[in-house]
Amino acid sequence: MDAKDRRRPPGRRRIATLFALGALVAGSVFTTAAPAQAADESITVNFSAAGGSPSYRASGWIYGMTEDAANPPDHFFTDVKYRYMRAGGAQLDGPGGWVSGKYDRRWNATRAQLLRTRSLGGEFVLLVHDLWGADGYAISRFPGDNGNWTDYDNFLTRLIDDVRATGVPVQWDLWNEPNLTLFWNRTQSQYFEMWKRAYQRIRAAFPSHLIVGPSLAGVPSTGGWWTQYLDYVKANNVVPDIVSWHSLPGDPVANVATANTTLDSRGIAHPRPYQINEYGASNEQNPADGAWYIARLERAGADGLRANWASGGNLHNDLGNLLTHNSAGQYSPKGEWWVYRFYGSQTGQIASVTPSSNYDAFATKANGEAKVLVGGGRTTGNVAVGLQRLDATSGIVQNNQVRVVAERIPYNGGGAVAGPVTVQNTVVTLSNNGTTVNLPHTNVDETFTITLLPPGTPGPSPTPSPTGGTGSTSALKGVGSGRCLDVSGASQNNGAQVQIWDCNGQANQRWTSTSAGELRVYGNKCLDVNGGGTADGTGVIIWDCNGQNNQKWRLNSDGSITAVGANKCLDVSNNGTANGSKVHIWTCHGGTNQQWTRA
């Protein structure tokens, strides 16, 4: 199921019976109990058992980029290690596509999104059925009606030529959810013949391109539509390069196990890539469920593309509901975007996690830092995260101590979220090379992250990591004033003055570092040296992020923050300590009015 079918299941993952059009296809029912309250569970992370490096396999989306591919801004993609876009012009004209004589608009949007996806380092999954026009609207014909394949052959010829003209590879997803009449309103045998014809044409035209299918509305099962499809593609030598289905809801770990069984029994070689190219029902799109799916996809070894439940123009925007935007085109992250941002910051090696019945996690360790993303979404209660074998980490443990920083990622009912909230920032003494972090999980939709650092550090540094990952979101408190770096009047307008003010945790005091060396506020505004000035006393403001040197900052070990373009320090004017004292740049001198700590 993709966004185009416009279904809105009202419950959470545990109310699977309400998801009638997808999850109730044969063999795909997923049920859980009603949400428990105040249930205490434990998960463990063993840092001595390390796997490969993170590949960010869960950072994919269906649609979420504007029709002209100009927005959202790049950093919302790069900060989350963007891997996949799956698109084909759905809902542009209604009905639209080839069957309505409106192919060009859909292809032009697809081409723009394909090229931008590739420029951002992602792979593009081409939704052929959307370009045909089978995106939930009543259409006049399907491929092969009355045994006539001429129209479909002409369509494929045009599409193949258009893809070839781009000069870049795509993954060919031949038809979305063919087991639903909403998308394939013909017989299964006609679908199978379409699949074979399309497969053979595309394989002949592009031997190195990957073919994806069947993109089932449901999860693998040991009978019914799923196994009938496998029998057909095996018998006709048209097995997809990537086997795909939808978890709406589902458990990637259990689903991969079933897929393995059904492929094995038919002699279909694997491991071959699995792609859960829509995951997360509309009621599962929150920080807790998003983090749970990330952990389960990583555990299962399956790539994932997050579902998109928007309609109309919003389908082609907002990174699949991870962002919001206003009429001025300003974008802000929702709570779940911060989950993916933390996930994108996890580098080094993957550590072993033992989940509980309702919680799982994705953990990594790198030199001087270890990170744990906790996922839930089914229950509330205390979550005890046991951190074992910290002696197997590098540069974190000193004198048998580590700093533990736990942050809560809020859920604001689908609205913008300024960033994670620190719930613990303490130095702890280890016992048997480990410790336990207790997370008070009181809101079923919210989740937590844990960052482990050397005890002498103040917390996650806003400095971009040497590997290019993003830093943390935090307030920056002036050492001399005890007040926080603040956008005057909480303004989001270009040119708003930066000052110091009593620390209050509001969005206008929360600064996020990026791999580009920026300090962002509100998600899309950057700390900026006014006019690119270099003279002492040049004001510091906020401005639309543009990648220029007057928006790049270097965070130094002595607590100072250097403007890269001017090579001068972020400075509180005249050593001010009062609310409203102006912040500007000045020649670096080591004074406390040029020193900042994470608050």
N, C-alpha and C positions, 0 to 999 in steps of 0.2 A: 504494500500500500504506500503510495506516495501522497504528497500534499494534494494532488489533483482530485482525489475522490471526496475531499471536503468532509470527512467523518470526524467527529469530535467525541471520542469515548470519554465519559465523564468521570470514571473512577481512576484508581491508580493501578499499578501492575497486578495487584491482588484481585481486581474485579474484572477478570479476563472474560467472563461470560458476556459482558456488555460489548465486547469487540467483535460483533457478530459477523461482519463482512470479511474479516481476514483470519482471525485466530481460530474460528470455528470450522475452517476447512478441515477435511479428513486428516486426522493424526496431528493436528497442530494446536490443540487446546492446551493452555498453560494456566493452571489455577494455583492460587495460594490462599492462605487464610486471611481473615480480616486483620487489620493492623493491631499488633500487640502494643501494650503500653507498659513503660517502665521495665522492659526486658533488658537484662544485663547479659552481654555477650563478650567474647574474647577472640581476638585474632592475634597472630604472631608473625613477626618478620625475622627471618634468620639471615643476617648479613654475611655469614660465611658461605652460604649456598648462592652463588652468583651465576647468572645466565649471560646472555648476550647484551648488546647495547640496545637502548630503546629505539624503536622504529616508528613510533607514533601511529600505529596501525588504526587507531580509533578516530583519528583526526580527519574525517571525511564528511561531506555533506551532500544532500540532494538539493540542488538549486541554492539560493541564498545570495546571488550576485545580481546586480541590476542588469536590465536588458542590454545596456550598452557596455556593461562590464566595468564601469568607471568606479563603482562603489560596492561595498564599504571600503574604507581606506586600507592600504596594504597591511598595516601593522596588526589589524584584527585577524588577519590570516597568518602572517609570519610569526606572531607571538604564540600561536597555538600549534606551530609546526604542521601547517596545512598539507594534507596528503592527497585528497580526492575531491573532485566535484562531479556530480552526476546530473546531467541536464540535457534538454532537447527542446526548449521553447514552449513548455506547457503553459496553457491558459493565455497565451498571446493570441488575440482574436478568439472568439468563442462562438461557434467552433472555428478552429483554424487548422493549419497544416496542409499536407498534400491533398487530402480528400476534399477539402473546402476551397482549393485553389489559392491557398494562403501560405504556401510553403516558405516563401522568401523571408518573411519577417521572422519566422521561427528559426530558420537557418542562420540568418544574420546575427540573432541573439546568441545562438549556440556557438557560432564561430568566434564572436567577441569573448564569450566566457571561456571557451577552449583556450584561446591564445593567452588570456590573462592568467588562467589557471596554470598553464605551462610556464609562464614567466615567473610565477610565484613558487615554482618547484613542484607543483602537484600533477597528478595524473587525471585525465578526463575520461569519464564514463559516458558514452554517447547513448541517449535514450531514443532509439529508432522509432518506437511506437508514438512518441510525442511529435516527432516530425511528420509522421504519417497523419496524426490527428486524433489518435485514440486515447485521449486524456480525460475521459469521463463524460464527454458530451456525446449525444446521440449523433452517429455518423452514418453516412449513406452506404458505405461499403467497407469490406475488410479484404485483405489479400486473399486471392484465390476464390472469391465468390463465383459460384456456378462453374467452377473448374477453370476459370480464366485468370491467368497469372500475368497477362501483358501489362496491366496497370502497375502492379507491384514491381515487375521487372524494370519498368521505366523509372519508377521511384528509386529503386536501388541504384540504377545507373546514374541518376542525378546526384544522389547522396554520396556515392563512391567518388564521383568526379569532384564534388565539393570538398570532401575530406582530403582527397589527394592534393587539391590546390592549396590547402593550408600548409602542407609540408611537415606536419607534426603527427605523431601517432595518437590514436585513441583506443579505448577499450569499447567494444561493440556490445551493448546490452540490447539484444534483439527484440525483446518484447517484455514489458512490465506486467507482472501479476496475471499471466495468461489463464490462471485457474479461476479468475473472477470475470463474470460476464460484463462487469463495468468496463473492463479493458479489452477483453476478447469475447465478443458475443457471437461466437461460432463454435463448431464442434472441435473436440480435442484433436481429431484426425486432421482437420484443416490447419490447425495450429502446428501440428507436427510437420506437415508438408511445408508450411511457411518457414519453419525453423530450418529444415534441411536445405531449402532453396537459398535462404539468406546466408546460412553458414557457408555453403559452397561458393556463392558469389564473393563473399567477403574474404574467405580464405584464398581464393584465386587472385583477388585484387591486391590484398595486403597479407602476404604470408607471415609477416612478423607481428601483425596486430593481434591482440588478445580478444577472444570472444567470450562473453559473459552470459550465464543463464542458469536456471530458468527465471530467476528473480521471483520466486514463488511468494504468493500471499500466504504466508505461514512458514512453518519450520519443517525440516526433514522428518520423515516418518517411515515406518517399515512397510507401508502399503499405500494404496490409493494413488492419487495424481503424481506424487513425487516418484514413486517407484515405476509407474508407467512411463514417465518421462525418461528416467534412467535407462529402462529397457529399450526404448526407441532410439535414443542417441547412441547407445552402445551398438545396437544391431545395425545402425546405418552409418557408423563411423563419423558421427557429427557431435562428439562429446565436447562440451565447452572447455576452454582453457581455464576458466575460473568458474567454479560452481557457486551459485548465489541463491539467497533466500532472504526473507524479512523476519525480524524479531520484533513484533508489535503486539503483544510482548513476546519474550522468549528468553532463554538462557543460552548464550553462545557456547558454553562449555558442554552442556547436555546435547545441544543441537549438532555440534561438530562430532560428538561421539556417534550419534545416530547416522550422520552423513558418512562417516568412515565405514560403519557397518554396512550400509546399503551400497556403497561403492565397491567395497571389498567383495561382497557376495556376487557382484556382477563382473568382476575382473576389470573394473575401471581403475586404472593406475592412480594411486595417490601416495604420499601427500601431493595434492595439487592445490593451488590457492583456493581458499574459501573467502567469499565476500558477502558479508551480511550487509547488503547495500541499502537497507533501511532498518535502523534500530531506534527504539524509543517511541512508544505511543505518546500521544499528545499529553496524557496525564503523567508521563514519565520524564518530561522535559523540565528538569529541575536539577540543582546541584547534586543531590544525593543519588538519584537514579542515573544521572549522567556519569558520575564517578563509578558507580557500580558496573555500568556497561563497559566503561574503559577497562576496569580490572578484569572483567569476565572475557572481553575480547582478547586482551593480552594473554590471559591464562589459556584461552582456547586456541590461540595462534591463528585467529581469523581477522581479516581486515573488516572495518566497519565504516559505514556512512550513515550519519545521523539523519533521521527522517525530518521532513519539513511539513508542517501542518498549516502553513499560511495559504491564503487564497489571493487570486488576482495579482496586483502589483507587488504586494508584500511577499509573494512567493519568490520574486526576483529581487530580494533585498534582505538585509538583516542577518545574513549568515545562518539561515535556517532557524530563525527566532532566538538566536543567541545575543542579538543586539536590539536596540531600539533607535529610532531616528526621529528628529523633529522636522518641521516644515522648512527649516533653514538648512537641512542636510547634515546636521550634527549628529554623530553616532555615539551611543553610550552602551556599555556592556551590561547584560543581565548577569544574574548570579552564576548561571552555568558556564558562561564564557570564562569566568575566573577559574573554574575547574579545568578547562582545557588549557588555559594559560599556565597553570601550575604543572599540568601534565607535560606541556611543551618545554618547561624548564627542567625537567628531570633528565639528567645526563649520566654518563658513566656506565655502570653495569646494573642489570636488573637483579634484585634480591628476591629470595624465596618468601612467599607469603602463605600461611595456612589460614584459610577463611573460616568464618563461623556460618551458621545457617542463614543469617540475614545480612552479613557484612562481608565485604571483600576489600582488597586494597592492591594498589600498584606501588612498588617500592624500588628505589634505586640508590646506588651509592657512587659517589665520585670523590675525587681528592678534596678533602676539607668540607664535605657536605654530604648528607644523606637526606632523602625525601620520601615521604609516604603519603599517597593520596588514598583516602578512605572513602568507600562507597557503600551506600545503604539503600534507603528509600522504602523499606517495608515496615519498619518498626521504630520505636524510640527506646531510650534507656541509656545506661552507661556502657560505653564501648571501651574495653580495656585492650590497649594495643601493646603487646609484649614485644620489646625490641631486644633481640638476642644477638650474641656474638658481635658486639660493637668493636671488639678487638680486631675484627676482620675488615674494618673500615680504615681509611687512610687520612691522617691529619685531623681527625675529629676528637678523639679521646686524648685528654691531657690530664695527668695526675689522677687518673681514674674518674674523670668528670667529663661531662658534655653539657652543652647548652641545648635545651629542648624548647622549640618554639612551635606551639600549636595554634592554628588559625581556623576560625569558623567561616565557611563561605555561606553568606545569607541567601535566602530566597525571598524576593520581594513581590510575590504574587505575579511574576512575569514582568515586573518593572525593572528599571535600571538599578544597579547595585554599584556603589562606589568602590568596593573592594573587600577583601577578606578582613575579618576582625580578629585581633590577637586575643586568645583566651589563656595562653600560658607562655611565659618567656622566662625560664628559670634555669639555673645551673644545677644539675643533679649529680650525685655520686652513684656510680654504678655498683651493682651487686652481681658477682659472677659474670662480668662483662655485659650486663644488660640492665634494663630498667623497664618499667611499665608506665605508659601514659594513659590516663583515664579521660575520656572525652564525654562530656555531658550532652548527649544527643537528645534534645528535647523537642526539636521540630523535625518531623519526618522528612521534609523536603530539603533540609540543609545538610551540609557535610563538613568534613574537617580535613586539614592537611597537617602534617608534622614535618618540621625541618630540624635536622640535627647538625650542630655547628660546634667548633671548638669553644670551650668555656669562656675564653677571653673576648669573643666577638659579641657585639651588642644585639645581634639578631640577623635575620637575612639581609644581606647588604644590597642596597639599591644599585650597586655597581654591576654593569653587564659582566657576565662570566667570561673567562678566557675562551671558552668554546663558543661564544656567541649567543648563549641562552639569555633569557630575560632575567631581570632581578625581581625584587619584591615590591609590593605596594605598602607604603607606610607614610606616616607623618614625619617631617624633618624638623626637629626641635633645635633652636639656637642654643648653644652652650652658654653664651653670655647672658641671654635674655630669659631663657626658660620658656619661651613662647615659640609657636610653630609657624613655619612658612605657609602663607595664607593668601588666597586670591581675594582681593578687596571686594567686599559686598557679595561674595559668592557669585560674582559675575562670570558668565561664560562668553563674554564679548571679546573679540580681538582687541588687544591694547589694554586690557584690565591690569591695573597695577598689582604687583606682588608686595606683600608686607609681612610683618609678624603679628600674631594675635594669640590670645589664650587658646591652648590646644583643646579642640572640641570633637575631634573624630569625624567631622563632616567632610563631604566630598571635596570641598575647596581646599582641604588641607591634606589630601591623600595623593601622593606622588608615586607614579609607577615608572621604573626604569625600563628601557627597551634595549634590545641588542644593538640598536643604532646609536646608543649613548644619549637618548633623550630622557627627559623627566616629564612625564605626561600627567595631566590632571583632567578629570571628566572623561578620560578615555581618548579624546581627540584634540586636546589643546596641549601645547608644549611650553615649557619654561623657556623664555626667549629674551635675548639681550636686544633691547629696543634699537631698531634700525641697523643692527649689525655693528653697533658702536664698539669702540675699543678703549675709550677714555675713562679714567677714574670718574665714578659718579654716574655712568650711564645706567639708566633705569632698567629694571628687569620686569617683564610683563608676561602675559600669556598670548599665544597666537596659534592659528591653525598650524599643525605640524607640517613642515615642508622639507625637512632633511638638510637644511642649511647649517653651517658651522655655528651660527649664533644660537642654535637650539641644541647644541651638543655639549655635554657636561662630563667632567671626569671627577669621580668621587675618590678622594685620597685617604690614605691610611691615617693621616693626622686629623681627619674629620672635616677638612676643608673640601669645597666643591669648586672646581675650576671651570670657567667658561672656555671651551676649546678654542673658539674663534678669536677671543680677546686675550687669552692666557692670563686672565685675572680672576679673582675669587669672588664668590657670592658673599656679600657683605651687608650687615645691618648698618644703615647710615648713622654716623656719629655715635657708634656703640649704643644705640638706643635699646631700651628695654620695655618701653610702653607699647600698648596696643596701637597698631597703626603705623609704627615706625617703618619707614621705607626700606626696601631691599634693593640694592644695586650691585654693580661690580666695582672692585677696587684692587689695586696692587696687593698681591698676597703678602701678609706680614705675620701670620700665625696667631693673631689675636682671637679672643673667644667670640668676638662678633663675626668671625669668619669660620667658626667651627659648628658643625651640625651633627646631631645624633638621631638615630632612628627612635621614634616615639610610638 
